[in-house]
Amino acid sequence: MKAEIIFFSATGTTKNIVWAISRGLNCETQFTDITLPENRNKYRPIHSDIIIIATPIYGERIPRFVFEFIEQIEGEGRPLAVVSVYGNMGFGISLEQFETFALNKHFCLIAAGTFIGEHTFAKKNAPVALGRPNEADLAEASAFGRKIRRKLEDGSFDPIIIPKSKLPMFITNFPDRGTRFLIKQPAVDLSACSKCGVCAKKCPVGAIDSKTLLIDEQKCIRCYACVRSCPNFARLAKFRLGFFEPVFGYMGARKRDNRTFL
Ligand SMILES: Cc1cc2nc3c(=O)[nH]c(=O)nc-3n(C[C@H](O)[C@H](O)[C@H](O)COP(=O)(O)O)c2cc1C
């Protein structure tokens, strides 16, 4: 049995969950990391018995460029499992988007999971899902992988039931990259920056000029890849208004559980 796991992970939590799922799946696996633009450009589909697609959720949905990337893949009746990783706020309409994608691209959607990852914007004063996925989360992700394998071995591909989102229209219609209205683009602390260019290399959308290291505000998706990858901690991102931080902390305080649908 051969699996292909396609994933986007700007700050590494989705990647951790993907590894745990693959441990449970326990078969030959090709990992296709589509985080960087060059990897997306050189992608060639391979033959596999199952495809697993995993992405963090941005603004209650699949990030647009991830969706545009996966739309080029043809299912040809193959089994598909999907994973939404989210920061304890909500996975929104992402599973419904995956369901429609599976239908349109002729995949057989056999499994879906929603897993909690530390929220990208978590801070000491707003510790939303801090430290997740923890050991228990990763054990659940591995168990999800085992269940997918069992389902494939049984050949029981009954359609799964995806819960309908109850989000109001003003949230589901929130503009793509709407997080730009909440978070300022990452600034640079010039006294700490060594101009090594790691931030430009790690930007998933090519928003940082490799020579000037300036960020294109329109392209920046506020994913924090540059903030987390800077070896000198010179990239800093902030909420646009001070009171956003306590509100964010309050909204993300209730601990949510991982969920699987098989
Ligand atoms: C731009 C942006 C928007 C986000 N929107 C949501 C959201 O709507 N709901 C939520 O629970 N988490 C949201 N998150 C948090 C991420 O889904 C979460 O932190 C995830 O674990 C990040 O995955 P990664 O480390 O693989 O990049 C958002 C993060 C970013 C950067």
The ligand as a MOL file (V3000), in Angstrom:
LIG
                    3D

  0  0  0     0  0            999 V3000
M  V30 BEGIN CTAB
M  V30 COUNTS 31 33 0 0 0
M  V30 BEGIN ATOM
M  V30 1 C -3.8730 33.8750 8.8790 0
M  V30 2 C -4.3360 32.8780 9.9090 0
M  V30 3 C -5.6880 32.6540 10.1060 0
M  V30 4 C -6.1050 31.7000 11.0520 0
M  V30 5 N -7.4500 31.4580 11.2060 0
M  V30 6 C -7.8560 30.5250 12.0960 0
M  V30 7 C -9.2420 30.2360 12.2620 0
M  V30 8 O -10.1040 30.7370 11.5610 0
M  V30 9 N -9.6070 29.3490 13.2440 0
M  V30 10 C -8.6930 28.7520 14.0490 0
M  V30 11 O -9.0730 27.9950 14.9410 0
M  V30 12 N -7.3580 28.9600 13.8680 0
M  V30 13 C -6.9240 29.8220 12.9210 0
M  V30 14 N -5.5830 30.0460 12.7340 0
M  V30 15 C -4.6290 29.2630 13.5220 0
M  V30 16 C -4.0010 28.1200 12.7260 0
M  V30 17 O -4.9870 27.3780 12.0300 0
M  V30 18 C -3.2510 27.1790 13.6770 0
M  V30 19 O -2.3980 27.9260 14.4790 0
M  V30 20 C -2.4570 26.0970 12.9770 0
M  V30 21 O -2.0180 25.2020 13.9630 0
M  V30 22 C -1.2520 26.6120 12.2130 0
M  V30 23 O -0.6760 25.5320 11.5110 0
M  V30 24 P 0.8470 25.4650 11.0460 0
M  V30 25 O 1.7170 25.5620 12.2690 0
M  V30 26 O 0.9770 24.1240 10.4040 0
M  V30 27 O 1.0890 26.5910 10.0980 0
M  V30 28 C -5.1420 30.9870 11.8190 0
M  V30 29 C -3.7900 31.2390 11.6160 0
M  V30 30 C -3.3870 32.1600 10.6730 0
M  V30 31 C -1.9170 32.3730 10.4620 0
M  V30 END ATOM
M  V30 BEGIN BOND
M  V30 1 1 1 2
M  V30 2 1 2 3
M  V30 3 2 2 30
M  V30 4 2 3 4
M  V30 5 1 4 5
M  V30 6 1 4 28
M  V30 7 2 5 6
M  V30 8 1 6 7
M  V30 9 1 6 13
M  V30 10 2 7 8
M  V30 11 1 7 9
M  V30 12 1 9 10
M  V30 13 2 10 11
M  V30 14 1 10 12
M  V30 15 2 12 13
M  V30 16 1 13 14
M  V30 17 1 14 15
M  V30 18 1 14 28
M  V30 19 1 15 16
M  V30 20 1 16 17
M  V30 21 1 16 18
M  V30 22 1 18 19
M  V30 23 1 18 20
M  V30 24 1 20 21
M  V30 25 1 20 22
M  V30 26 1 22 23
M  V30 27 1 23 24
M  V30 28 2 24 25
M  V30 29 1 24 26
M  V30 30 1 24 27
M  V30 31 2 28 29
M  V30 32 1 29 30
M  V30 33 1 30 31
M  V30 END BOND
M  V30 END CTAB
M  END
